[in-house]
Amino acid sequence: MANLTNVPPEVIELHNEMAYHLHCNMRGNELTELINLFSNNPLTPRDIVRIKSIYELLECLMKYDRIAYGNYKELTNKLKRVHPLMMRKVLEYTEKMNNVRGDKTTGENSNFTETDSHCYRKEPNTEPKDIDYHGNDPGVVETNEASNSPKTNTDWQFYLDWISDKLPSQDTTTVAVHLGIEFDKQMQIAADNKNVQHEQCFQVLWEWFRRTSKNGDEKIKALHDALNEAGRGDIAEQGVQRRSKYQLYEVDAPSLGTLITEIDILRVSKEIGAQYPSLARYFGIHEAEIHASRHDKDGIQEQAKDILKKCLNHMLFSTRRQLCDGLCYKKRKDIIDKLKDEWRNS
């Protein structure tokens, strides 16, 4: 069993947060599969019958000295087979714990790539401050994070979606010309996305992304060159944006760690309107899935409900806080406030 004498309180707190994330994001069958992978190594049949939660599993593995604070190698080896996304979460917390102890290298990340976890945001290491979101909505934090180029297609989707919020119609046309998108194609995209400038812009940028054979850095240069030619160097200068830029900060928000229900999905679907594809891109759903929902379902509300249920089924989000983070990205604090009222009264 772990000796807590030399364990910093901050490390114990991080361990507890990690366990909570696992608890919120692992379904019953996944927990059962994880437990069974430790069968007779080291868990006894009696242990397996007794363990009913991830908390009890972690406690038992510590008792057998198979894991320790900041050392979860055996756990991550098993999680890689059962729930790769939660493996990434454990590795993130391992890094944080080792940073607290002054050890910058864990040795556990060598076989892990960013593409395994594109749909989970990496939480900032700094405590959020109670500031306004774009100077308007209290309770929402925007943190700074940028990198040279997106790592996955869904990362590109998010970045192009973020740009699409900032380009009016005239600027979109100029950018499209410099990216080599023919005028006829632009007109077709406009007709397919009537009266929704954000989607018109995104689909133009996505058409370019699908066509180009350039590598990541070359893509970024071409895109930023086009933005500069359109007089929108201000967008290029902000760098590549990440989902972790947006998060809800609410001290008194109710039940944010609670798992999302279908009622939550239904409520958001009624309110989100034509912004639902953009919200889905924040969660990391593939564009093909958005396209399928748009053509398989009649009406925006049904399309929104369908794609958000796909995000839930794919475990792209699972808690109310993650849902609210996406709504922060779309600046829909009005929906967050309605959800909070419903949660308080339920």
Number of C-alpha atoms within 10 A of each C-alpha: 13 16 9 10 7 7 13 13 12 13 20 15 12 18 21 13 13 19 20 14 18 20 17 16 20 20 13 13 10 14 21 17 16 21 20 15 17 17 14 11 11 14 19 12 11 8 16 17 10 11 18 14 16 21 14 14 21 19 16 19 21 17 13 15 12 18 19 18 18 23 18 20 20 12 18 20 13 18 21 16 12 19 20 17 19 20 23 23 21 24 21 15 21 25 21 21 24 17 15 16 14 9 11 12 11 17 9 15 14 7 6 14 11 10 12 14 19 21 22 19 21 16 15 13 7 7 8 15 12 13 15 13 20 11 8 10 15 15 19 26 22 19 16 12 14 14 10 12 19 20 14 16 17 20 25 22 23 26 21 22 23 23 19 22 15 14 20 13 15 10 17 22 20 16 26 24 16 17 20 12 18 13 12 9 13 20 14 12 18 19 12 13 15 10 11 13 17 23 22 24 29 24 20 25 22 16 17 17 18 9 10 13 10 12 9 15 12 13 17 19 15 16 21 20 18 21 25 17 15 19 13 17 14 11 16 17 11 11 16 21 22 21 24 20 19 25 26 25 21 14 8 8 17 17 13 18 17 13 18 18 13 13 9 15 18 17 16 22 23 14 16 20 14 17 18 23 24 24 24 22 25 29 26 26 26 15 15 9 15 22 13 13 20 18 10 12 15 10 11 18 19 17 24 29 22 22 25 28 19 17 21 20 11 13 18 25 24 22 20 21 23 21 26 24 27 23 24 26 22 18 17 17 19 13 18 21 13 13 18 19 13 13 15 10 8 6
